[in-house]
Amino acid sequence: MWLSSALCSALAVLGSAANPLTRRTALDDCLIAAQVPVDAPGTADWEADARAFNQRLQYTPAAIAVPTTVEHIRAAVSCAAKIGVKVNPKSGGHSYASFGLGGENGHLVVQLDRMNNVTLNNATHIATVQPGARLGHVATLLYQQGKRAFSHGTCPGVGVAGHALHGGFGFSSHTYGLALDWIAGATVVLANGSVVEASESENQELFWALRGAGSNFGIVASFRFKTFPAPPELTTYEVNLPWRNASAMVAGWASLQDWLSTGGMPKEMNMRLLGNGYQTVLQGMYHGNSTALRTAIQPLLTRLNSTLSNVEQSDWMGAFSHYSYSRTIDITGPYNQTETFYSKSLVTPALPPSVLQNVADYWVQKARRNSRSWYIIVDMYGGPNSAITRMPANATSFAYRDPVQNLFLYQFYDRTMWGSYPSDGFSFLDDWVKSFTDGLNATQWGMYINYADPRMNRTLAQDVYYRQGLHRLSQLKKQFDPAELFYYPQAIEPATA
């Protein structure tokens, strides 16, 4: 039976698309024809842009586009759709799961860090921020242009796009909310190649989805952020916690969470518990001067029978620098920081005594015997005075807004300073997280995608990252990206009905 010439041509195209090498060649040809800047394989630019922050998870892209305009992004997305290649935007490249590289081989990576302009409108106080700007660059330019700011994280090399689209927690979040809460609007390239605006007045459903799950729906080519006046006085500090044994840890943690959950922590205070192999300490940033800090924190010090240390008063940029752990704040590129690690996250309510005991036992008996460079961060996240949990639960797609159920945000981080990560190392953090979750109802805890754990299967990941918003997000994925052009292994699946 003879096939029609049209059908033969169609089958030939499908056959070519199934061949990775042919698909890569076709993608390169399309990008070049559309005049999209690209990295040539084997060059220094390719090596830098394909380098994974987490060296444990390295993937090879089909191609790397390096746009400098919205039209470049649009053309790159259109080429990928035409050829049948998945697309991932990469801003700062700090995805713990290497999702900016696709989370697997063979994707088109749209490297955005050449688009890093930050412009403040001093009349409206709206900042226009390109998606490849890193947090240190954003903070520096907003301060220079008008002594303005918005709430975001502390690591200056982190890209603003992935950080803000999925949350954006930092040392101002208890006072001012998450980075995504300050997004006023966005210019977005969709899977169909169109360029649209999303805000409270335009494409409201897309705008809702972007603020919490943005990487699933398109590539943001430009953000518009609301800003606030950068506080003239901030105070950083520490509180040493002599939790040498499990009983001291249980008592101290119980006292700390009672203080937080009953409103003892004022809105001006931002604080986290940092534990590692040699110390357990509270670190904080108070939005005010040192005298006001001492008054505000004294009730907690009395509860914990502890004292303040390392109290330093400074301006906004001085306080940002204090927790940046970087000699350079205004970072653009190239930027080559890498680590080899495994990380997990949690969001929980106040922990009942039995869970506190299990967690403390694991910390003392197992964690302190781990000779690798591990740490746990417990952020004082919720409570009645938190700006995060004062936001209505359905205002954005970000899942964790309940002041009681979402009291703590955790980051678990285990890294090796030399060589590859050991295959038997994963159980260290998996079991530690299990010591929390075994004593909680499955609906009481969740996880934070900015600390992604790629070892979870897709079904579980979607559930714990997005919880009550998942159904609506799945429907919107079906509307905006039914063919899953913007895909990574834990991406939201489009609804089937």
FIMAR-449087 format. One record per residue (C-alpha): x, y, z; residue in three letters; residue number from 1. Coordinates in Angstrom, 3 decimals, padded with zeros to 6 digits. Example, Ala and Ser with C-alpha at 12.3 -4.5 7.8 and 13.67 -1.06 7.14 Angstrom:
<pts>
((012.300, -004.500, 007.800), ala, 1) ((013.670, -001.060, 007.140), ser, 2) 
</pts>
This chain:
<pts>
((000.000, 000.000, 000.000), met, 1) ((001.457, 003.305, -001.090), trp, 2) ((001.556, 006.215, 001.328), leu, 3) ((000.671, 009.726, 000.215), ser, 4) ((003.603, 012.128, -000.135), ser, 5) ((002.168, 014.298, 002.660), ala, 6) ((001.951, 011.338, 005.032), leu, 7) ((005.469, 010.215, 004.105), cys, 8) ((006.765, 013.703, 004.857), ser, 9) ((004.985, 013.758, 008.196), ala, 10) ((006.429, 010.386, 009.174), leu, 11) ((009.886, 011.520, 008.129), ala, 12) ((009.601, 014.564, 010.400), val, 13) ((008.423, 012.394, 013.296), leu, 14) ((011.262, 009.976, 012.743), gly, 15) ((013.776, 012.808, 012.717), ser, 16) ((012.290, 014.302, 015.866), ala, 17) ((012.751, 010.987, 017.646), ala, 18) ((016.496, 011.092, 016.939), asn, 19) ((018.222, 013.261, 019.605), pro, 20) ((021.119, 014.212, 017.321), leu, 21) ((018.814, 015.220, 014.482), thr, 22) ((016.615, 017.133, 016.908), arg, 23) ((019.630, 019.005, 018.268), arg, 24) ((020.769, 019.939, 014.774), thr, 25) ((017.289, 021.116, 013.841), ala, 26) ((017.089, 023.176, 017.034), leu, 27) ((020.473, 024.801, 016.381), asp, 28) ((019.425, 025.619, 012.815), asp, 29) ((016.158, 027.162, 013.979), cys, 30) ((017.831, 029.292, 016.676), leu, 31) ((020.477, 030.540, 014.272), ile, 32) ((017.885, 031.347, 011.620), ala, 33) ((015.889, 033.306, 014.209), ala, 34) ((019.073, 035.186, 015.195), gln, 35) ((018.891, 033.984, 018.789), val, 36) ((022.315, 034.187, 020.487), pro, 37) ((023.546, 030.723, 021.491), val, 38) ((026.515, 029.138, 023.233), asp, 39) ((028.643, 026.973, 020.978), ala, 40) ((029.381, 023.570, 022.548), pro, 41) ((032.919, 023.310, 023.878), gly, 42) ((033.343, 027.055, 024.415), thr, 43) ((033.963, 028.740, 027.755), ala, 44) ((030.455, 030.211, 027.673), asp, 45) ((028.914, 026.768, 027.136), trp, 46) ((030.938, 025.279, 029.982), glu, 47) ((029.923, 028.093, 032.342), ala, 48) ((026.230, 028.067, 031.406), asp, 49) ((025.938, 024.272, 031.482), ala, 50) ((027.664, 023.992, 034.844), arg, 51) ((025.322, 022.814, 037.607), ala, 52) ((025.414, 024.509, 041.009), phe, 53) ((024.777, 021.077, 042.521), asn, 54) ((027.619, 019.036, 041.043), gln, 55) ((025.788, 015.861, 042.001), arg, 56) ((023.220, 016.611, 039.272), leu, 57) ((024.886, 017.547, 035.983), gln, 58) ((022.972, 017.400, 032.698), tyr, 59) ((023.790, 018.106, 029.056), thr, 60) ((021.478, 020.528, 027.237), pro, 61) ((020.445, 020.102, 023.611), ala, 62) ((021.264, 023.783, 023.159), ala, 63) ((021.782, 026.903, 025.267), ile, 64) ((020.119, 030.122, 024.158), ala, 65) ((021.454, 033.329, 025.713), val, 66) ((018.816, 035.975, 024.951), pro, 67) ((019.235, 039.684, 025.471), thr, 68) ((015.724, 040.697, 024.367), thr, 69) ((012.155, 039.528, 024.823), val, 70) ((012.064, 038.673, 021.115), glu, 71) ((015.052, 036.358, 021.566), his, 72) ((013.170, 034.497, 024.324), ile, 73) ((010.027, 034.287, 022.214), arg, 74) ((011.932, 032.954, 019.210), ala, 75) ((013.794, 030.394, 021.340), ala, 76) ((010.542, 029.083, 022.818), val, 77) ((008.981, 028.892, 019.349), ser, 78) ((011.949, 026.931, 018.000), cys, 79) ((011.767, 024.423, 020.856), ala, 80) ((008.033, 023.939, 020.311), ala, 81) ((008.527, 023.470, 016.596), lys, 82) ((011.314, 020.893, 016.999), ile, 83) ((009.775, 019.103, 019.981), gly, 84) ((012.375, 019.913, 022.637), val, 85) ((011.516, 020.750, 026.241), lys, 86) ((012.439, 024.227, 027.524), val, 87) ((013.765, 025.488, 030.851), asn, 88) ((014.641, 029.044, 031.864), pro, 89) ((017.827, 029.417, 033.918), lys, 90) ((018.304, 032.617, 035.866), ser, 91) ((020.951, 032.302, 038.565), gly, 92) ((021.300, 028.551, 038.116), gly, 93) ((020.966, 027.702, 041.806), his, 94) ((018.237, 025.089, 041.505), ser, 95) ((019.127, 022.410, 044.048), tyr, 96) ((017.783, 019.828, 041.593), ala, 97) ((019.363, 021.375, 038.454), ser, 98) ((015.883, 022.067, 037.081), phe, 99) ((017.278, 025.116, 035.274), gly, 100) ((019.173, 022.596, 033.156), leu, 101) ((016.027, 020.525, 032.703), gly, 102) ((016.613, 017.968, 035.457), gly, 103) ((017.570, 015.578, 032.637), glu, 104) ((019.564, 015.639, 029.410), asn, 105) ((018.423, 017.072, 026.112), gly, 106) ((016.489, 020.254, 026.933), his, 107) ((016.785, 023.768, 025.519), leu, 108) ((018.203, 025.915, 028.314), val, 109) ((017.319, 029.597, 028.083), val, 110) ((020.156, 031.214, 030.037), gln, 111) ((018.812, 034.569, 031.218), leu, 112) ((021.693, 036.111, 033.139), asp, 113) ((022.683, 038.438, 030.285), arg, 114) ((019.327, 040.147, 030.930), met, 115) ((020.031, 041.729, 034.316), asn, 116) ((018.933, 045.370, 034.191), asn, 117) ((017.259, 046.877, 037.261), val, 118) ((015.443, 050.200, 036.869), thr, 119) ((013.543, 052.014, 039.627), leu, 120) ((010.768, 054.478, 038.831), asn, 121) ((011.142, 056.997, 041.642), asn, 122) ((007.650, 058.377, 041.024), ala, 123) ((005.762, 055.081, 041.308), thr, 124) ((008.412, 053.189, 043.334), his, 125) ((007.976, 050.258, 040.928), ile, 126) ((011.174, 048.468, 039.957), ala, 127) ((011.463, 046.874, 036.523), thr, 128) ((013.794, 043.900, 036.901), val, 129) ((015.012, 041.643, 034.122), gln, 130) ((014.847, 037.906, 034.900), pro, 131) ((018.590, 037.209, 034.944), gly, 132) ((019.409, 039.753, 037.655), ala, 133) ((020.911, 038.233, 040.782), arg, 134) ((019.722, 039.228, 044.248), leu, 135) ((022.853, 041.137, 045.189), gly, 136) ((022.652, 043.143, 041.961), his, 137) ((018.967, 043.872, 042.558), val, 138) ((019.540, 045.001, 046.148), ala, 139) ((022.516, 047.175, 045.178), thr, 140) ((020.834, 048.985, 042.303), leu, 141) ((017.540, 049.581, 044.092), leu, 142) ((019.449, 051.092, 046.983), tyr, 143) ((021.634, 053.209, 044.728), gln, 144) ((018.739, 054.468, 042.644), gln, 145) ((016.391, 055.455, 045.446), gly, 146) ((017.153, 053.653, 048.731), lys, 147) ((014.313, 051.249, 048.020), arg, 148) ((014.032, 047.491, 048.526), ala, 149) ((011.736, 044.503, 048.464), phe, 150) ((011.852, 041.363, 050.580), ser, 151) ((014.059, 038.530, 049.270), his, 152) ((016.788, 036.090, 050.207), gly, 153) ((020.352, 036.687, 051.335), thr, 154) ((022.564, 034.892, 048.799), cys, 155) ((023.735, 037.552, 046.322), pro, 156) ((024.397, 035.112, 043.470), gly, 157) ((020.874, 033.665, 043.385), val, 158) ((018.801, 034.671, 040.357), gly, 159) ((015.693, 036.717, 041.043), val, 160) ((013.396, 034.759, 038.706), ala, 161) ((013.396, 031.256, 040.163), gly, 162) ((013.699, 032.665, 043.685), his, 163) ((010.706, 035.000, 043.437), ala, 164) ((008.442, 032.812, 041.296), leu, 165) ((008.481, 029.987, 043.862), his, 166) ((008.499, 031.941, 047.124), gly, 167) ((011.586, 033.930, 048.015), gly, 168) ((012.198, 033.722, 051.774), phe, 169) ((014.814, 035.765, 053.607), gly, 170) ((015.691, 037.886, 056.621), phe, 171) ((012.923, 040.399, 055.856), ser, 172) ((010.103, 037.943, 055.222), ser, 173) ((008.576, 037.964, 058.706), his, 174) ((008.354, 041.757, 058.401), thr, 175) ((007.556, 042.219, 054.710), tyr, 176) ((006.533, 038.832, 053.274), gly, 177) ((007.984, 036.728, 050.485), leu, 178) ((009.596, 038.068, 047.331), ala, 179) ((006.600, 036.876, 045.295), leu, 180) ((004.331, 039.076, 047.432), asp, 181) ((006.045, 042.124, 045.944), trp, 182) ((005.534, 041.158, 042.300), ile, 183) ((003.198, 043.754, 040.742), ala, 184) ((003.320, 042.382, 037.226), gly, 185) ((005.270, 040.356, 034.699), ala, 186) ((005.866, 040.107, 030.965), thr, 187) ((005.617, 036.418, 030.100), val, 188) ((006.494, 034.327, 027.042), val, 189) ((004.005, 031.465, 026.808), leu, 190) ((004.348, 028.037, 025.234), ala, 191) ((002.431, 029.139, 022.125), asn, 192) ((005.030, 031.853, 021.462), gly, 193) ((002.827, 034.748, 022.529), ser, 194) ((004.037, 037.502, 024.854), val, 195) ((001.494, 038.611, 027.452), val, 196) ((001.265, 040.810, 030.520), glu, 197) ((000.161, 039.344, 033.854), ala, 198) ((-000.965, 041.406, 036.820), ser, 199) ((-003.958, 041.981, 039.081), glu, 200) ((-005.748, 043.549, 036.094), ser, 201) ((-004.423, 041.452, 033.166), glu, 202) ((-004.421, 037.668, 032.864), asn, 203) ((-005.257, 037.357, 036.536), gln, 204) ((-005.277, 033.533, 036.576), glu, 205) ((-001.802, 033.398, 035.044), leu, 206) ((-000.633, 036.012, 037.540), phe, 207) ((-001.962, 033.889, 040.402), trp, 208) ((-000.158, 030.813, 039.085), ala, 209) ((003.137, 032.591, 038.463), leu, 210) ((003.416, 033.628, 042.115), arg, 211) ((004.292, 030.250, 043.568), gly, 212) ((004.644, 027.926, 040.573), ala, 213) ((005.959, 030.196, 037.834), gly, 214) ((008.414, 027.865, 036.116), ser, 215) ((005.525, 025.688, 034.939), asn, 216) ((003.744, 028.289, 032.814), phe, 217) ((006.215, 030.273, 030.746), gly, 218) ((009.355, 032.373, 030.861), ile, 219) ((009.127, 035.707, 032.626), val, 220) ((010.973, 038.200, 030.462), ala, 221) ((010.528, 041.129, 032.853), ser, 222) ((009.261, 041.655, 036.396), phe, 223) ((007.671, 044.684, 037.967), arg, 224) ((008.225, 044.735, 041.728), phe, 225) ((006.646, 046.987, 044.299), lys, 226) ((009.230, 048.351, 046.725), thr, 227) ((009.412, 049.821, 050.216), phe, 228) ((011.824, 052.390, 051.680), pro, 229) ((014.971, 050.587, 052.767), ala, 230) ((015.036, 050.825, 056.581), pro, 231) ((017.799, 053.184, 057.732), pro, 232) ((018.576, 051.080, 060.802), glu, 233) ((018.764, 047.297, 061.076), leu, 234) ((020.427, 045.165, 063.702), thr, 235) ((021.901, 041.703, 063.197), thr, 236) ((022.496, 039.448, 066.176), tyr, 237) ((022.993, 035.924, 067.490), glu, 238) ((021.773, 033.971, 070.497), val, 239) ((023.862, 030.964, 071.474), asn, 240) ((021.852, 027.860, 072.409), leu, 241) ((023.678, 025.444, 074.724), pro, 242) ((021.664, 022.450, 073.560), trp, 243) ((024.282, 019.849, 074.425), arg, 244) ((021.866, 016.974, 074.921), asn, 245) ((018.420, 015.909, 073.747), ala, 246) ((016.563, 016.965, 076.883), ser, 247) ((017.949, 020.511, 076.690), ala, 248) ((017.018, 020.643, 073.017), met, 249) ((013.443, 019.494, 073.635), val, 250) ((012.920, 022.037, 076.415), ala, 251) ((014.492, 024.894, 074.503), gly, 252) ((012.677, 024.181, 071.237), trp, 253) ((009.328, 023.877, 073.046), ala, 254) ((009.884, 027.243, 074.672), ser, 255) ((010.931, 028.826, 071.375), leu, 256) ((007.907, 027.578, 069.433), gln, 257) ((005.514, 028.624, 072.202), asp, 258) ((006.968, 032.147, 072.091), trp, 259) ((006.613, 032.273, 068.309), leu, 260) ((003.135, 030.782, 068.055), ser, 261) ((001.661, 033.031, 070.768), thr, 262) ((002.863, 036.257, 069.158), gly, 263) ((005.997, 036.860, 071.186), gly, 264) ((008.041, 037.530, 068.059), met, 265) ((007.208, 041.053, 066.831), pro, 266) ((006.827, 041.761, 063.138), lys, 267) ((010.121, 043.692, 063.057), glu, 268) ((012.084, 040.598, 064.079), met, 269) ((013.393, 037.974, 061.630), asn, 270) ((015.184, 034.936, 062.963), met, 271) ((016.364, 031.411, 062.238), arg, 272) ((017.875, 028.547, 064.146), leu, 273) ((021.133, 027.324, 062.593), leu, 274) ((022.567, 024.000, 063.654), gly, 275) ((025.636, 022.193, 062.392), asn, 276) ((028.355, 019.911, 063.692), gly, 277) ((029.818, 022.439, 066.103), tyr, 278) ((027.115, 024.909, 067.168), gln, 279) ((023.421, 025.614, 067.587), thr, 280) ((022.588, 029.300, 067.417), val, 281) ((019.771, 031.714, 066.664), leu, 282) ((020.666, 034.239, 063.973), gln, 283) ((018.507, 037.246, 063.303), gly, 284) ((017.915, 040.609, 061.712), met, 285) ((015.818, 043.191, 063.549), tyr, 286) ((014.245, 045.997, 061.555), his, 287) ((015.176, 048.742, 063.983), gly, 288) ((018.076, 049.836, 066.151), asn, 289) ((019.953, 047.802, 068.724), ser, 290) ((018.151, 049.369, 071.670), thr, 291) ((014.766, 048.345, 070.297), ala, 292) ((016.104, 044.845, 069.561), leu, 293) ((017.272, 044.348, 073.134), arg, 294) ((013.868, 045.321, 074.484), thr, 295) ((011.975, 043.121, 072.002), ala, 296) ((014.056, 039.987, 072.465), ile, 297) ((014.500, 040.038, 076.243), gln, 298) ((011.401, 037.891, 076.948), pro, 299) ((012.822, 035.161, 074.696), leu, 300) ((016.260, 035.389, 076.289), leu, 301) ((014.639, 034.954, 079.690), thr, 302) ((012.773, 031.858, 078.464), arg, 303) ((015.935, 030.350, 076.968), leu, 304) ((018.251, 031.473, 079.771), asn, 305) ((020.611, 032.837, 077.132), ser, 306) ((022.234, 036.094, 076.060), thr, 307) ((022.703, 038.166, 072.928), leu, 308) ((025.981, 038.201, 071.051), ser, 309) ((027.466, 039.712, 067.886), asn, 310) ((025.011, 042.625, 067.896), val, 311) ((025.748, 044.899, 064.928), glu, 312) ((023.700, 047.890, 063.800), gln, 313) ((023.911, 048.998, 060.166), ser, 314) ((021.970, 050.258, 057.172), asp, 315) ((020.085, 048.085, 054.655), trp, 316) ((023.075, 047.131, 052.538), met, 317) ((025.255, 046.517, 055.572), gly, 318) ((022.674, 044.123, 056.983), ala, 319) ((022.302, 042.381, 053.612), phe, 320) ((026.078, 041.922, 053.454), ser, 321) ((026.181, 040.462, 056.953), his, 322) ((024.370, 037.289, 055.926), tyr, 323) ((025.514, 037.128, 052.309), ser, 324) ((028.632, 035.012, 053.036), tyr, 325) ((030.218, 036.617, 049.981), ser, 326) ((032.997, 039.126, 049.449), arg, 327) ((031.093, 040.529, 046.488), thr, 328) ((027.490, 041.706, 046.725), ile, 329) ((026.796, 043.220, 043.309), asp, 330) ((027.164, 039.986, 041.331), ile, 331) ((026.333, 039.738, 037.649), thr, 332) ((028.411, 037.199, 035.776), gly, 333) ((030.226, 035.019, 035.149), pro, 334) ((029.439, 033.252, 038.401), tyr, 335) ((030.900, 029.831, 039.057), asn, 336) ((030.001, 028.791, 042.614), gln, 337) ((029.335, 025.054, 042.888), thr, 338) ((028.818, 022.513, 045.651), glu, 339) ((028.151, 018.774, 045.909), thr, 340) ((025.207, 018.116, 048.185), phe, 341) ((021.817, 016.646, 048.987), tyr, 342) ((019.090, 018.853, 050.440), ser, 343) ((015.527, 018.541, 051.699), lys, 344) ((012.901, 020.859, 053.133), ser, 345) ((009.889, 020.910, 055.434), leu, 346) ((007.123, 023.231, 056.540), val, 347) ((005.495, 022.255, 059.860), thr, 348) ((003.326, 023.539, 062.702), pro, 349) ((004.562, 023.593, 066.284), ala, 350) ((005.905, 020.135, 067.058), leu, 351) ((004.227, 017.957, 069.701), pro, 352) ((006.437, 016.629, 072.523), pro, 353) ((006.832, 013.164, 070.989), ser, 354) ((008.077, 014.601, 067.700), val, 355) ((010.400, 017.008, 069.478), leu, 356) ((011.902, 014.054, 071.322), gln, 357) ((012.403, 012.042, 068.119), asn, 358) ((013.968, 015.022, 066.343), val, 359) ((016.266, 015.821, 069.255), ala, 360) ((017.352, 012.201, 069.599), asp, 361) ((018.218, 012.027, 065.905), tyr, 362) ((020.053, 015.355, 066.029), trp, 363) ((022.175, 014.364, 069.020), val, 364) ((022.723, 010.682, 068.270), gln, 365) ((022.996, 010.700, 064.448), lys, 366) ((023.557, 014.183, 063.028), ala, 367) ((026.379, 015.125, 065.357), arg, 368) ((028.221, 011.971, 064.333), arg, 369) ((028.125, 012.915, 060.653), asn, 370) ((031.561, 014.225, 059.720), ser, 371) ((030.374, 015.871, 056.475), arg, 372) ((029.604, 019.586, 056.271), ser, 373) ((025.882, 019.433, 057.116), trp, 374) ((023.521, 022.003, 058.535), tyr, 375) ((019.876, 022.483, 059.427), ile, 376) ((018.112, 025.852, 059.230), ile, 377) ((014.803, 026.313, 061.055), val, 378) ((013.248, 029.612, 060.017), asp, 379) ((010.816, 031.372, 062.353), met, 380) ((008.318, 031.557, 059.513), tyr, 381) ((004.744, 031.869, 060.772), gly, 382) ((002.909, 033.010, 063.862), gly, 383) ((000.353, 035.805, 064.311), pro, 384) ((002.798, 038.616, 063.449), asn, 385) ((004.227, 037.133, 060.249), ser, 386) ((003.655, 039.086, 057.034), ala, 387) ((003.790, 035.786, 055.136), ile, 388) ((000.853, 034.256, 056.950), thr, 389) ((-001.152, 037.492, 057.061), arg, 390) ((-001.509, 037.227, 053.279), met, 391) ((-004.817, 035.554, 052.296), pro, 392) ((-004.286, 031.868, 051.560), ala, 393) ((-005.761, 032.099, 048.050), asn, 394) ((-004.047, 035.345, 047.013), ala, 395) ((-001.255, 033.475, 045.218), thr, 396) ((-000.476, 029.867, 044.340), ser, 397) ((002.087, 029.667, 047.147), phe, 398) ((000.717, 027.037, 049.513), ala, 399) ((001.947, 027.932, 052.993), tyr, 400) ((000.078, 030.868, 054.528), arg, 401) ((-001.469, 029.489, 057.723), asp, 402) ((-000.026, 031.187, 060.850), pro, 403) ((-000.558, 028.058, 062.964), val, 404) ((000.001, 025.153, 060.571), gln, 405) ((002.964, 026.850, 058.875), asn, 406) ((005.070, 027.925, 061.836), leu, 407) ((008.519, 026.696, 060.755), phe, 408) ((010.325, 026.447, 057.414), leu, 409) ((013.266, 024.015, 057.394), tyr, 410) ((016.239, 023.492, 055.135), gln, 411) ((018.317, 020.310, 055.569), phe, 412) ((021.654, 020.394, 053.748), tyr, 413) ((024.379, 017.749, 053.623), asp, 414) ((027.440, 018.306, 051.449), arg, 415) ((030.799, 016.819, 050.776), thr, 416) ((033.764, 019.113, 050.311), met, 417) ((035.770, 016.624, 048.238), trp, 418) ((034.783, 014.014, 045.686), gly, 419) ((031.331, 012.691, 044.919), ser, 420) ((028.405, 012.499, 047.308), tyr, 421) ((028.271, 009.033, 048.929), pro, 422) ((025.426, 006.765, 047.848), ser, 423) ((024.704, 005.893, 051.468), asp, 424) ((024.470, 009.576, 052.404), gly, 425) ((020.879, 010.123, 051.282), phe, 426) ((019.434, 008.198, 054.203), ser, 427) ((020.974, 010.725, 056.611), phe, 428) ((018.566, 013.504, 055.613), leu, 429) ((015.725, 011.199, 054.579), asp, 430) ((015.652, 009.644, 058.041), asp, 431) ((015.980, 013.014, 059.760), trp, 432) ((012.955, 014.357, 057.897), val, 433) ((011.130, 011.138, 058.729), lys, 434) ((011.734, 011.809, 062.427), ser, 435) ((009.538, 014.912, 061.953), phe, 436) ((006.855, 013.601, 059.630), thr, 437) ((006.239, 010.224, 061.324), asp, 438) ((004.616, 012.027, 064.230), gly, 439) ((002.503, 014.422, 062.146), leu, 440) ((-000.620, 013.943, 060.086), asn, 441) ((000.155, 013.855, 056.347), ala, 442) ((-001.766, 017.118, 055.874), thr, 443) ((000.204, 018.930, 058.585), gln, 444) ((003.487, 019.204, 056.738), trp, 445) ((004.733, 020.214, 053.306), gly, 446) ((007.883, 021.074, 051.395), met, 447) ((009.344, 024.132, 049.658), tyr, 448) ((010.296, 023.826, 046.000), ile, 449) ((013.145, 026.342, 046.269), asn, 450) ((014.894, 023.619, 048.286), tyr, 451) ((013.847, 020.937, 045.799), ala, 452) ((014.464, 017.259, 046.504), asp, 453) ((014.692, 015.521, 043.083), pro, 454) ((014.542, 012.058, 044.651), arg, 455) ((010.800, 012.435, 045.175), met, 456) ((008.541, 011.094, 042.443), asn, 457) ((006.464, 013.567, 040.484), arg, 458) ((003.147, 012.767, 042.159), thr, 459) ((004.480, 013.252, 045.682), leu, 460) ((006.471, 016.360, 044.729), ala, 461) ((003.455, 018.131, 043.244), gln, 462) ((001.405, 017.356, 046.328), asp, 463) ((003.893, 018.523, 048.959), val, 464) ((004.970, 021.634, 047.041), tyr, 465) ((001.529, 022.961, 046.076), tyr, 466) ((-001.004, 021.253, 048.374), arg, 467) ((-004.448, 022.902, 048.157), gln, 468) ((-003.541, 024.870, 045.016), gly, 469) ((-002.557, 021.840, 042.926), leu, 470) ((-005.943, 021.201, 041.300), his, 471) ((-006.239, 024.793, 040.105), arg, 472) ((-002.619, 024.792, 038.933), leu, 473) ((-003.194, 021.591, 036.952), ser, 474) ((-006.166, 023.175, 035.200), gln, 475) ((-004.091, 026.231, 034.337), leu, 476) ((-001.239, 024.044, 033.085), lys, 477) ((-003.741, 022.426, 030.716), lys, 478) ((-004.782, 025.895, 029.537), gln, 479) ((-001.359, 027.469, 029.087), phe, 480) ((000.969, 024.533, 028.386), asp, 481) ((-000.996, 021.350, 027.572), pro, 482) ((001.944, 019.760, 025.709), ala, 483) ((004.289, 020.369, 028.658), glu, 484) ((006.839, 022.393, 026.731), leu, 485) ((008.030, 023.821, 030.056), phe, 486) ((008.900, 020.529, 031.706), tyr, 487) ((011.195, 019.140, 034.400), tyr, 488) ((010.776, 015.865, 036.311), pro, 489) ((008.684, 017.419, 039.093), gln, 490) ((006.712, 019.845, 036.919), ala, 491) ((002.971, 020.256, 037.375), ile, 492) ((001.020, 017.854, 035.170), glu, 493) ((-001.776, 019.316, 033.043), pro, 494) ((-005.282, 018.250, 034.021), ala, 495) ((-006.752, 015.448, 031.946), thr, 496) ((-010.350, 016.588, 032.370), ala, 497) 
</pts>
